Amino acid sequence: MSKKKILVVAIVFLLLGVSLVRLSGDSVWSPKQDETIQISFIARGKKTESWSTIEQGIEQAANDLNVEITPIYLSSENDASEQISLLNREVQNGADAVLIAPANSEDLRAPIEEAQKHVPVVAIESTVAGMETLPYIGCDNVSLGQALGEEILASGGKGTKVAILQNSLSCSSVKERYQGVLEVLQQYGMELGFWEIPDDPTQAYETAKTLLQRQDVNKAVALDGATLEAVARAEKELSPPGVTTVDIYGVGRTNQVVSYLEEKVITSIGVQNEFNIGYLGVKAAVDQIQGNEAESATINFAIVNSADMYSPENQRLLFPFVR
């Protein structure tokens, strides 16, 4: 066979090989583009209804963006050491990104910085001190606390004493709400009491019930959903039917909280658009995986009472699963 024929045959085989590679989806030369993205979501507490709306948003984004979510809950509330261990595990197990609600705004900094060397990380609901570049999806919690404080002041009442429930303050979102409501109430000279409440919902209920029985406050404010539900339950059980002795205010949304609001066991609540927190958290993670910049997002909130809970805007926040 002449050199010219050998060259022609070689070119034909080369072109055939290139065609086969293209037909196989370029799998030899580049990673598969059709693989489902794996994202781990790590909450800052046990699996309770207080996470249900955020998880609904996460699931909707997963469906829309072809993402597979692994939801992970802690065995106890706000356990930073357990959350750090789970974060390390998910990174080592090959998660493409991690969505996390930090249990502690200080302790999670170094572990998240280390995790970011390997995978994108997005903080939702609460964030981490000193990590301005960490994408954060949540509301302005200081403003939420201030708005709740203004709502308490607007209800008036001479000789009013307000109990501020102190718990989960290692979490940035709760701490910032606490700072906001405290700033407003102190500014207007409101008499304040401070109740130490355990993070565990069952213990929170028992402690709140004991403190409410003292009958030395007119109002009480809880700054996370589980605690709000616990103190409202205690107040309902201690009060005569249809009557409440202490006006309850707080932040958070569960079906039971909404029921207490409708029954006027709870006077007013601050509620954020938790569905959007979950949805936009997943989107921010996917953006980073795809090489795009993930921007933080400030989520809207509202102060809601029994009189306006069925307005169209508030219904979307209180009843997010109704379509």
C-alpha angles and dihedrals in degrees: 000000000000122000090248092056091046090053092050092050091048091052091049092052091046092052091046090052092050090050092051091051091051092048090053090058096260088283092155094056106035140022119270111274097198098062115120114252113243116216125177119212114202116191124202096236148014123315102271136147090264088077096046098095094047089048090050089056091047092051093049091052090047090056093046096046101037093247129149114218127204107198114205126188130189126245091232136022120278095349102166095185092054091046092051090051091050092047091053091047094052093049091049091047091059107259111171091219141351127229110198139179099205114230092202125027092209107036096049095057100087095040092050092047088053092047091051089063087068109025139009114269126199124190118215132186092000133026143205127266115251096009101112092159094055107104109244127193114191144089129284094270096188089057090046090054091047092050090051090050090052089051091054091049092048090060088064124188129166117248090020118166120190125205113210110203112224117207140119090024090149085072111084096220094054093042092051093049088050091051092049097050092042092052093054097043093046092047090059095043097248114171107246139197125190122217120196106220126186117241092233108092095222093050089043090057094049093047094046091049091053092048094046090054089066088070092205098127134061098202137025129195126200120193104205133047101246093050092045091054091047096051092044090052090051092048092050092051093049097046129077115259111288093005133095124197096195124042109232123212129173154133125267145060132241129144089256092051090052089050091051089049091053090048090049092239083122114046101199139347137198110226128183127203095264093171089063091047091059095041097047091043091061091044091053090051092049091048090057093046089054091052097256127127114263114217126206116243130209109217124214124248137186139203107232133188133178092269096059103025092107097053110121093250095048094044089061089057098041098040105032095156094060109096 
